[in-house]
Amino acid sequence: MESVRTVAVFGAYGHTGRFVVAELLERGFVPVLSGRDADRLRTLAASHGGLDVRPASVDDPASLDRALAGAAAVVNCAGPFAVTGAPVIEAALRAGIPYVDVAAEIEANADTFARFADRARAAGTAVVPAMAFYGGLGDLLATTAMGDWTTADEVHVAYGLSSWHPTAGTLAAGKVSRERRGGRHLRHTGGRLEHHDEPLPVLEWPFPAPMGPRPVIGGFTMADVVTVPSHLAVPEVRTYMAVDAARDLSAPDAPAPVAVDEHGRSAQTFLVDVLVRSGGAERRAVATGRDIYAVSAPLAVEAVHRILTGRTRTTGVASAGAMFDAPEFLRALSAHLSLEVRH
Ligand SMILES: NC(=O)c1ccc[n+]([C@@H]2O[C@H](COP(=O)([O-])OP(=O)(O)OC[C@H]3O[C@@H](n4cnc5c(N)ncnc54)[C@H](OP(=O)(O)O)[C@@H]3O)[C@@H](O)[C@H]2O)c1
């Protein structure tokens, strides 16, 4: 019997998966722990006083079906999503339950829209890719900044991270993405994604106080180039990354994030500045918070909660901004994000 409080987490013992499991418990859900390593699942289950453990492999659809049996939704935290996305979405469609993932890979997110839009819509099943810091938050901010605008000329998403100590999963995702695009760069321009080989410029981005102007890498393309134009009529979507954070990420010996508080969050802080331009007018939405991995958990779990309580605006494959009431969604996360909207 399906319980609306039971949520399967695939990749449960990964860095982000652990935050998602903790957030589900915090909000009264019952997580079912899944992933490919039974021992690590059992250790995680024991650390929470005992939770259901269901080992599963993306190469074994029956094991995924067992993992999702009785769950009301599944959150996929196992990346690279180029490998895990399609098999777990297939399993969610077989089970007839909503699917949410935290994919940051541009190509994997584009694949989710291209491969599953028709089937998910026909099945009436919600599939929300990139429901996390990259891809999800920028889209919610862009949608909020748009307000009553139905079109805009440009969306700019600037990431002001104090540092970026990446997880193994982030590095693996970056490697897969680089290989998929043959070492070329990607950008969203003229209403579509295109490859290019131009050097990425360093420019100064006018982050609002207290951060203030900082150097960023232009064209440091993140998942927002898939999520934002999936539902907003904006031909130019550009993303920027603080130079210091990009340097951290590419360091040959990049250290992993270190927990410094009781929630396991690192000391990393972020400011995401989204600027939307239409004609001569500008609108802005800015979010600040702590730890890009940790904040992905309330983003993903808020999405699950809204889907399971019918607070959605569409069905099928949809990004955060299309699936949910974006300003309301962001306000609901006030314990995790500070929000400023300037119209
Ligand atoms: N969009 C965003 O803002 C955002 C935020 C957070 C995370 N992410 C993405 O989420 C993914 C995980 O990140 P993380 O920080 O949690 O990294 P992590 O700590 O390295 O965890 C990765 C998890 O994925 C599992 N995994 C990898 N390949 C798998 C496969 N083929 N089958 C089953 N499980 C597999 C790993 O299991 P094993 O240990 O057994 O390999 C582990 O549980 C990455 O792709 C990352 O980019 C995105």
The ligand as an SDF file (V2000), in Angstrom:
LIG
                    3D

 48 52  0  0  0  0  0  0  0  0999 V2000
   22.1690   20.7500   -9.3660 N   0  0  0  0  0  0  0  0  0  0  0  0
   22.8340   20.9460   -8.2480 C   0  0  0  0  0  0  0  0  0  0  0  0
   22.9520   22.0620   -7.7430 O   0  0  0  0  0  0  0  0  0  0  0  0
   23.4050   19.7740   -7.5070 C   0  0  0  0  0  0  0  0  0  0  0  0
   23.5390   19.8220   -6.1280 C   0  0  0  0  0  0  0  0  0  0  0  0
   24.0810   18.7100   -5.4790 C   0  0  0  0  0  0  0  0  0  0  0  0
   24.4730   17.5990   -6.2180 C   0  0  0  0  0  0  0  0  0  0  0  0
   24.3200   17.6130   -7.5610 N   0  0  0  0  0  0  0  0  0  0  0  0
   24.6890   16.4440   -8.3690 C   0  0  0  0  0  0  0  0  0  0  0  0
   24.2920   15.2780   -7.6830 O   0  0  0  0  0  0  0  0  0  0  0  0
   25.2030   14.2410   -7.9280 C   0  0  0  0  0  0  0  0  0  0  0  0
   25.6930   13.6850   -6.6150 C   0  0  0  0  0  0  0  0  0  0  0  0
   26.4400   14.6630   -5.9680 O   0  0  0  0  0  0  0  0  0  0  0  0
   27.0270   14.4330   -4.5140 P   0  0  0  0  0  0  0  0  0  0  0  0
   27.5210   15.7400   -4.1110 O   0  0  0  0  0  0  0  0  0  0  0  0
   26.0290   13.7770   -3.6470 O   0  0  0  0  0  0  0  0  0  0  0  0
   28.2360   13.4440   -4.8350 O   0  0  0  0  0  0  0  0  0  0  0  0
   28.7620   12.1610   -4.0430 P   0  0  0  0  0  0  0  0  0  0  0  0
   28.8320   12.4160   -2.5890 O   0  0  0  0  0  0  0  0  0  0  0  0
   30.0160   11.7680   -4.7380 O   0  0  0  0  0  0  0  0  0  0  0  0
   27.6420   11.0630   -4.2680 O   0  0  0  0  0  0  0  0  0  0  0  0
   27.4140   10.4860   -5.5000 C   0  0  0  0  0  0  0  0  0  0  0  0
   26.4010    9.3850   -5.3050 C   0  0  0  0  0  0  0  0  0  0  0  0
   26.0160    8.8720   -6.5800 O   0  0  0  0  0  0  0  0  0  0  0  0
   26.1560    7.4530   -6.5260 C   0  0  0  0  0  0  0  0  0  0  0  0
   26.3800    6.9160   -7.8640 N   0  0  0  0  0  0  0  0  0  0  0  0
   27.2580    7.3310   -8.7860 C   0  0  0  0  0  0  0  0  0  0  0  0
   27.1610    6.5680   -9.8960 N   0  0  0  0  0  0  0  0  0  0  0  0
   26.1890    5.6690   -9.6440 C   0  0  0  0  0  0  0  0  0  0  0  0
   25.6280    4.6180  -10.4000 C   0  0  0  0  0  0  0  0  0  0  0  0
   26.0370    4.3210  -11.6340 N   0  0  0  0  0  0  0  0  0  0  0  0
   24.6510    3.8860   -9.8310 N   0  0  0  0  0  0  0  0  0  0  0  0
   24.2170    4.1600   -8.5810 C   0  0  0  0  0  0  0  0  0  0  0  0
   24.7100    5.1480   -7.8300 N   0  0  0  0  0  0  0  0  0  0  0  0
   25.6900    5.8820   -8.3470 C   0  0  0  0  0  0  0  0  0  0  0  0
   27.3190    7.2310   -5.6010 C   0  0  0  0  0  0  0  0  0  0  0  0
   27.3790    5.9030   -5.1710 O   0  0  0  0  0  0  0  0  0  0  0  0
   28.8110    5.1500   -5.0900 P   0  0  0  0  0  0  0  0  0  0  0  0
   29.5410    5.7970   -3.9310 O   0  0  0  0  0  0  0  0  0  0  0  0
   28.4490    3.7340   -4.8490 O   0  0  0  0  0  0  0  0  0  0  0  0
   29.5350    5.3920   -6.3840 O   0  0  0  0  0  0  0  0  0  0  0  0
   26.9570    8.2200   -4.5010 C   0  0  0  0  0  0  0  0  0  0  0  0
   25.9430    7.7230   -3.6750 O   0  0  0  0  0  0  0  0  0  0  0  0
   26.3090   14.8470   -8.8170 C   0  0  0  0  0  0  0  0  0  0  0  0
   25.9870   14.5490  -10.1440 O   0  0  0  0  0  0  0  0  0  0  0  0
   26.1780   16.3300   -8.5820 C   0  0  0  0  0  0  0  0  0  0  0  0
   26.5800   17.0900   -9.6850 O   0  0  0  0  0  0  0  0  0  0  0  0
   23.8020   18.6770   -8.2120 C   0  0  0  0  0  0  0  0  0  0  0  0
  1  2  1  0
  2  3  2  0
  2  4  1  0
  4  5  1  0
  4 48  2  0
  5  6  2  0
  6  7  1  0
  7  8  2  0
  8  9  1  0
  8 48  1  0
  9 10  1  0
  9 46  1  0
 10 11  1  0
 11 12  1  0
 11 44  1  0
 12 13  1  0
 13 14  1  0
 14 15  2  0
 14 16  1  0
 14 17  1  0
 17 18  1  0
 18 19  2  0
 18 20  1  0
 18 21  1  0
 21 22  1  0
 22 23  1  0
 23 24  1  0
 23 42  1  0
 24 25  1  0
 25 26  1  0
 25 36  1  0
 26 27  1  0
 26 35  1  0
 27 28  2  0
 28 29  1  0
 29 30  1  0
 29 35  2  0
 30 31  1  0
 30 32  2  0
 32 33  1  0
 33 34  2  0
 34 35  1  0
 36 37  1  0
 36 42  1  0
 37 38  1  0
 38 39  2  0
 38 40  1  0
 38 41  1  0
 42 43  1  0
 44 45  1  0
 44 46  1  0
 46 47  1  0
M  CHG  2   8   1  16  -1
M  END
$$$$
